[in-house]
Amino acid sequence: MSSENQEMGESVSLADDPLHESREVHEYFGDSYPRVLAFAELLADQGVLRGLIGPRELSRLWERHILNSAAVVPFLREGTIVDVGSGAGLPGLVVAAMLPERRVVLVEPMERRTTWLFEAAERCGIDNVTVVRGRAEEVRDVVEADVVTARAVASIDKLVKWSAPLLADGGEMALLKGRSAPDEVERAKYVLRKFGLVGSVHAAPTIEGLEPTTVVRLAPAS
């Protein structure tokens, strides 16, 4: 569907996404594709109604949300993954669908969103997740992470203050960010130093023809 039709108020669906059910997407996700597809279709069906995504997101759901979330997977070290501010399940449920052998903890403070996360995981056959209601700074007594991830939650300095206490010894953070990532890392340098972390910015490609996602890796200083 053209942007002109969208502006005229015609309904938009996942079928309008040129990547939906494409060979490239199927090949990228491999064995995890059925679970990821189930989640994408459920998010498209329920996401607007539940206030998780905007209506115009449906025609670019794969590029903007699903593949964008998947881009963080190569940067996730071994062990328990904790997704802070999981919201719609981005990237947490995508990551869990792609890494069924890993334990993934979804931390989310809003009750209606934790309800969604429980339902989505169950309906999409993503059975390696634990949902914890609360803010990162409130759950440090019950959650420990080998790697923390987050997407569209807060600036790096705030995320580090809230989430670094969740990290096990040697733990890292892998954050999905935008083009301003280098500036964010620079602004967070004092907070990073306080928690003994060093930041690096990486291009994270997915499928050919799409702009790479930006991932910020925060690792223990050597």
ROSELUM-922000 format. One record per residue: x, y, z of N, C-alpha, C in turn; chain; residue in one letter. Coordinates in steps of 0.1 Angstrom, whole numbers. Atoms other than C-alpha are relative to their C-alpha. Last residue first. Example, Ala and Ser with C-alpha at 12.3 -4.5 7.8 and 13.67 -1.06 7.14 Angstrom:
BEGIN
SITE     n.X     n.Y     n.Z    ca.X    ca.Y    ca.Z     c.X     c.Y     c.Z   mol   type
SITE      -9     -11       0     137     -11      71      -8      11       8     A      S
SITE       9     -12       0     123     -45      78       9      12       0     A      A
# end
This chain:
BEGIN
SITE     n.X     n.Y     n.Z    ca.X    ca.Y    ca.Z     c.X     c.Y     c.Z   mol   type
SITE     -11      10      -2     399     -49     312      10       5      11     A      S
SITE     -13      -5       4     368     -27     315      11     -10       4     A      A
SITE      -9      -4     -11     337     -48     317      13       5      -5     A      P
SITE      -7      11      -6     315     -47     286       9       4      11     A      A
SITE      -6      -5     -13     289     -23     273       6     -12       7     A      L
SITE      -5      10      -9     280     -31     237       7       6      11     A      R
SITE     -11      -5      -9     260      -5     218       3     -12       9     A      V
SITE      -1       6     -13     241     -19     188      11       5       8     A      V
SITE     -11      -4      -9     231       1     158      -1      -7      13     A      T
SITE       4      -5     -13     208     -16     132      13       4       8     A      T
SITE      -4       7     -13     221     -20      97      -6       7      12     A      P
SITE     -11      -7      -8     201      -4      69       3      -7      12     A      E
SITE       5      -7     -11     181     -30      49      12       7       7     A      L
SITE       9     -11       5     190     -41      14      -6       8      11     A      G
SITE      -5      -9      10     204     -75      24     -10      11      -4     A      E
SITE       1       6      13     190     -90      56       5      11     -10     A      I
SITE       9      11       0     202     -83      91      -1      -6     -14     A      T
SITE       9       3      11     231     -60      97      -9     -12       2     A      P
SITE       5      13      -1     244     -49     131      -9      -3     -12     A      A
SITE      10       2      10     267     -19     130      -4     -14       0     A      A
SITE      -1       9      10     286     -16     163     -12       1     -10     A      H
SITE      11      -1       9     293      10     189       2      -9     -12     A      V
SITE      -4       0      14     316       3     218     -12       0      -8     A      S
SITE      10       0      11     312      12     255       6      -1     -14     A      G
SITE      -5      -7      12     335       3     284     -10      -2     -11     A      V
SITE       4       4      13     321      -6     318       7       8     -11     A      L
SITE     -11       8       6     335      -4     353      -3      -6     -13     A      G
SITE       3      14       0     303       8     369      10      -9      -6     A      F
SITE       4       3     -13     316      43     378      -3     -15       1     A      K
SITE     -13       1      -8     335      45     345      -4      -5      14     A      R
SITE      -6      13       4     302      38     326      13      -2       9     A      L
SITE       8      10      -6     285      66     346       6     -14      -4     A      V
SITE      -3       0     -15     313      90     338      -8     -11       7     A      Y
SITE     -13       5      -4     313      81     301       3      -1      15     A      K
SITE       2      10     -11     275      83     296      14      -4       6     A      A
SITE       6      -7     -12     277     115     275      -1      -9      12     A      R
SITE      -8     -11      -5     302      99     252      -6       6      12     A      E
SITE     -11       6      -7     282      67     248       9      10       6     A      V
SITE       6       5     -13     251      88     240      11      -7       8     A      E
SITE       2     -11     -10     271     107     214      -5      -4      13     A      D
SITE     -13      -5      -4     282      75     197       0      11      10     A      P
SITE      -7       9     -10     247      61     198      13       5       4     A      A
SITE      -7      -8     -10     231      91     180       8      -8      10     A      S
SITE     -12      -6       5     223      70     150       8       9      10     A      R
SITE       1      -6      12     199      48     169      13       7      -4     A      G
SITE       0     -14       0     202      23     197      -1       6     -14     A      K
SITE       3      -5      14     197     -13     205      -2      15       0     A      L
SITE      11      -9       1     216     -21     237      -3       4     -14     A      L
SITE       1      -2      15     238     -50     245     -12       7      -3     A      A
SITE      12      -5       5     249     -50     282       1       1     -16     A      M
SITE      -1     -10      10     276     -72     297     -14       6      -3     A      E
SITE      11      -2       9     282     -94     327       1      12      -9     A      G
SITE      -3       1      14     316    -102     340     -11       2      -9     A      G
SITE     -14      -3       2     303    -108     375       4      -3     -14     A      D
SITE      -9       9      -7     265    -109     373      14       4      -3     A      A
SITE     -10       8       7     247     -79     360       8      -9      10     A      L
SITE       6      13       2     215     -66     377      11     -10      -6     A      L
SITE       0       8     -13     233     -36     393      -6     -14      -2     A      P
SITE     -13       5      -3     241     -24     357       0      -8      13     A      A
SITE      -1      14       3     204     -20     350      14      -6       3     A      S
SITE      11       9      -4     191      12     364       4     -14       0     A      W
SITE       3      -3     -14     223      34     364     -10     -10       5     A      K
SITE     -11       6      -8     233      18     331      -2       2      15     A      V
SITE       0      14       0     200      25     315      11      -7       8     A      L
SITE      11       4      -9     200      61     327      -1     -16       0     A      K
SITE      -3      -3     -14     234      68     312     -10      -5       9     A      D
SITE     -10      10      -6     225      49     280       4       3      14     A      I
SITE     -14      -3       4     194      70     273       9     -10       7     A      S
SITE      -5     -12      -6     160      54     279      14       2      -5     A      A
SITE       4      -1     -14     137      25     269       5      14       6     A      V
SITE      10     -11      -1     137      23     231      -5       2      14     A      A
SITE       3      -7      13     153     -11     231     -10      11       3     A      R
SITE      11      -9      -1     170     -30     260      -2       7     -14     A      A
SITE       3      -7      12     194     -58     266     -12       9       2     A      T
SITE      12      -8       0     211     -71     297      -1       6     -14     A      V
SITE       0     -11      10     237     -99     296     -14       7       1     A      V
SITE     -13       1       7     247    -124     322       2      11     -11     A      D
SITE      -2       1      14     218    -112     342      14      -2      -4     A      A
SITE     -15      -1       3     206    -116     377       2      -3     -14     A      E
SITE      -4       2      13     169    -110     388      16       2      -1     A      V
SITE       5      12       5     154    -114     422       4      -3     -14     A      V
SITE      -1      11     -10     171     -89     444      -4     -13      -6     A      D
SITE     -14       5      -1     178     -65     415       2     -11      10     A      R
SITE      -1      15       0     141     -63     408      13      -6       1     A      V
SITE       8       6     -11     133     -27     418       1     -15       0     A      E
SITE      -6      -3     -13     160      -9     398      -7      -6      12     A      E
SITE     -13       7      -2     150     -27     367       6       3      13     A      A
SITE     -11      -7       7     114     -16     370      13      -6       3     A      R
SITE      -7     -10      -8      88     -41     380      10       8      -9     A      G
SITE       6     -14       0      68     -71     367       8       9      10     A      R
SITE       0      -6     -14      89    -102     360      -5      14      -1     A      V
SITE       4     -14      -1      82    -124     330       0       5      14     A      V
SITE       5      -3     -13     102    -156     326      -4      15      -1     A      T
SITE       0     -14      -6     109    -168     291      -6       0      14     A      V
SITE     -13      -2      -8     120    -202     276       0      14       6     A      N
SITE       2       5     -13      85    -213     264      13       1       9     A      D
SITE     -13      -5      -5      81    -193     232       0      -4      15     A      I
SITE      -9      11      -3      53    -214     217      14       4       4     A      G
SITE     -10       2      10      37    -184     201       9     -11       2     A      C
SITE       6       3      13       5    -185     221       9      -2     -11     A      R
SITE       8      12       0      23    -189     254      -6      -3     -14     A      E
SITE      -9      11      -1      49    -162     248      -7     -14      -1     A      A
SITE      -8       1      12      23    -138     236       9     -12       0     A      A
SITE       9       6      11       0    -144     265       7      -2     -13     A      E
SITE       3      14      -4      27    -139     292      -8      -6     -12     A      F
SITE     -13       8       1      41    -108     274      -3     -15       3     A      L
SITE      -3       3      14       6     -93     270      12      -9      -2     A      W
SITE      11       9       4      -2     -97     307       2      -3     -15     A      T
SITE      -4      13      -4      32     -81     314     -10     -10      -3     A      T
SITE     -10       5       9      21     -52     292       6     -14       5     A      R
SITE       7       5      12     -12     -47     310      11      -5     -10     A      R
SITE       7      12      -1       7     -47     343      -6      -5     -13     A      E
SITE      15      -2       2      32     -21     334      -7     -13       0     A      M
SITE       7      -5     -12      67     -24     351     -15       0      -2     A      P
SITE       9     -10       5      84     -48     325      -9       5      12     A      E
SITE       3      -9     -12     113     -71     330      -8      12      -6     A      V
SITE       6     -12       5     114    -100     305      -4       9      12     A      L
SITE       9      -6     -10     138    -128     315      -5      14      -5     A      V
SITE       2     -14       3     153    -150     288     -10       6      10     A      V
SITE      10      -5      -9     168    -184     295      -1      15      -2     A      R
SITE      -4     -10     -10     186    -197     265     -11       4       9     A      R
SITE      -8       6     -10     180    -229     245       4       9      11     A      E
SITE       9       8      -8     151    -214     225       8      -7      12     A      P
SITE     -10       7      -8     175    -187     211      -8      -9      10     A      L
SITE     -12       4       8     156    -172     181       9      -9       8     A      M
SITE       4       9      11     122    -172     199      12      -5      -8     A      A
SITE       3      13      -5     138    -158     230      -5     -10     -10     A      A
SITE     -12       7      -4     154    -130     211      -3     -14       5     A      V
SITE      -7       4      12     122    -121     194      12      -7       3     A      V
SITE       6      12       6     104    -122     227       6      -4     -13     A      L
SITE       0      12      -9     129     -99     244      -6     -12      -6     A      G
SITE      -4      12       8     136     -74     216      -3     -13       7     A      P
SITE     -10      -4       9     109     -61     216      12       6       7     A      L
SITE      -8      12       2      84     -80     237      11       2     -10     A      G
SITE       7       9      10      57     -53     234       7     -13      -2     A      A
SITE      11      -6       8      71     -36     265      -8     -10      -8     A      G
SITE       2       8      11     104     -53     275     -12       5      -9     A      S
SITE      11      -8       7     115     -25     297      -5      -7     -12     A      G
SITE       6     -10      -9     147     -44     305     -10       9      -7     A      V
SITE       5     -11       8     154     -76     286      -7      10       9     A      D
SITE      11      -8      -6     174    -100     307      -3      12      -9     A      V
SITE       2     -13       7     195    -127     290     -12       7       8     A      I
SITE      14      -5      -1     208    -156     312      -1      14      -7     A      T
SITE       6      -2     -13     241    -171     300     -14       5      -1     A      G
SITE       7      11      -6     263    -168     270      -6       3      13     A      E
SITE     -10      10      -5     271    -134     254      -8     -12       7     A      R
SITE       4       5     -13     245    -116     234       9     -11       5     A      L
SITE      -7      -7     -11     260     -95     206      -3      -5      14     A      F
SITE     -14       4       0     250    -119     178       8       7      11     A      P
SITE      -4      14      -4     214    -116     189      14      -3       0     A      V
SITE      -8       0     -13     211     -78     188       5     -14       3     A      V
SITE     -14      -4       3     200     -77     151       9      -1      13     A      A
SITE      -9      12       3     169     -97     159      14       4      -1     A      A
SITE      -2       7     -13     152     -66     175      10     -12      -2     A      S
SITE      -8      -9      -8     156     -46     143       3      -6      13     A      N
SITE     -15       1       4     145     -76     123       8       9       8     A      L
SITE      -4      14      -2     112     -77     143      15      -2      -4     A      I
SITE       2       6     -14     105     -40     149       6     -14       1     A      H
SITE      -1     -10     -11     113     -16     120       0      -7      14     A      R
SITE     -12      -8       0     120     -41      93       2       8      12     A      E
SITE     -12       9       0      94     -67     100      13       8       1     A      W
SITE      -2       7     -13      66     -43     111      13      -8       0     A      L
SITE     -15       1      -1      69     -20      81       4      -7      13     A      R
SITE      -6       2      13      33     -20      69      15      -1       0     A      S
SITE       3      13       5      20     -26     104       6      -2     -14     A      L
SITE     -12       9      -1      38       4     119      -2     -13      -7     A      E
SITE      -9      -1      12      12      28     105      12      -9       1     A      R
SITE       6       7      11     -13      16     132       8       1     -13     A      P
SITE       9      -9       7      11      25     161      -6      -7     -13     A      G
SITE      -6      -6      12      26      -2     183     -11       9      -7     A      I
SITE     -14       4       0      19     -15     218       8       6     -12     A      L
SITE      -9     -12      -1     -13       3     224      14      -3       1     A      G
SITE      -6       0     -14     -33     -29     231       9      12       2     A      R
SITE      11       0     -10     -55     -25     200       5       2      14     A      L
SITE       6     -13       0     -25     -15     179     -11       1      10     A      V
SITE      -9     -10      -5      -5     -46     190      -6      14       0     A      G
SITE       4      -5     -13     -32     -72     188       7      13       4     A      Q
SITE      15       2      -3     -33     -85     152      -4       8      13     A      D
SITE       8      -7      10       1     -72     141     -15       0       3     A      A
SITE      -2     -14      -3      17     -84     174      -8       9     -10     A      L
SITE       7      -3     -12       1    -118     169       1      15       3     A      L
SITE      15       0       4      13    -120     133      -8       4      12     A      E
SITE       2     -11       9      49    -110     143     -15       1      -3     A      A
SITE       0     -12      -8      48    -135     172      -3      13      -8     A      F
SITE      12       1      -8      37    -164     150      -1      13       9     A      A
SITE      12      -4       9      63    -154     124     -12       0       9     A      L
SITE      -1     -15       3      91    -154     151     -12       4      -8     A      V
SITE       3      -8     -13      80    -188     164       0      15      -3     A      R
SITE      14       1      -4      78    -203     128      -4       7      13     A      P
SITE      10      -7       7     110    -187     118     -14      -2       4     A      Y
SITE       8      -8     -10     132    -201     146     -11       7      -7     A      S
SITE       8       9      -7     146    -229     123      -9       8      10     A      D
SITE      -2      15       0     159    -204      98     -10      -7       9     A      G
SITE       3       5     -13     155    -167     109       1     -16       1     A      F
SITE      -8      -7     -11     174    -152      80      -3      -7      13     A      Y
SITE     -14       6      -1     161    -178      55       8       6      11     A      E
SITE       1      15      -3     124    -170      62      14      -5       2     A      H
SITE       3       0     -14     131    -132      61       0     -15       5     A      V
SITE     -12      -5      -7     148    -135      27      -2       0      15     A      E
SITE     -11      10       0     121    -158      13      12       5       9     A      R
SITE     -10       0      10      94    -132      22      10     -11       2     A      S
SITE       0      13       6      64    -141      44      10       0     -12     A      E
SITE       8      10      -7      60    -104      53       0     -13      -9     A      H
SITE      -9      11      -5      89     -84      39      -8     -11       6     A      L
SITE      -7       8      11      68     -62      16       8     -11       5     A      P
SITE     -15       0      -2      46     -52      46       7      -8     -11     A      D
SITE      -6     -11       7      11     -46      33      15       2       2     A      D
SITE      -1       4      14       0     -81      44       6      12      -9     A      A
SITE     -13       6       1       7     -69      80       3      -5     -15     A      L
SITE      -1      13      -7     -23     -47      77      14      -5      -2     A      S
SITE     -13       6       4     -31     -11      68       1     -13       8     A      V
SITE      -6       9     -10     -66       4      68      13      -6      -5     A      S
SITE       4      14       3     -73      33      44       8      -9      11     A      E
SITE       7       7     -11     -70      67      61      -4     -14      -3     A      G
SITE      14      -2       3     -61      89      31      -9      -8      11     A      M
SITE       4     -14      -4     -26      92      46     -15       2      -2     A      E
SITE       0       0     -15     -22      54      43      -5      14       5     A      Q
SITE      12       7      -5     -33      55       7      -1       0      15     A      N
SITE      11      -9       3      -7      82      -1     -13      -7       5     A      E
SITE       1     -10     -11      20      62      17     -12       9      -2     A      S
SITE      -8     -12       1      13      34      -9      -2       9      13     A      S
SITE       8     -12       0       0       0       0       9      12       0     A      M
# end
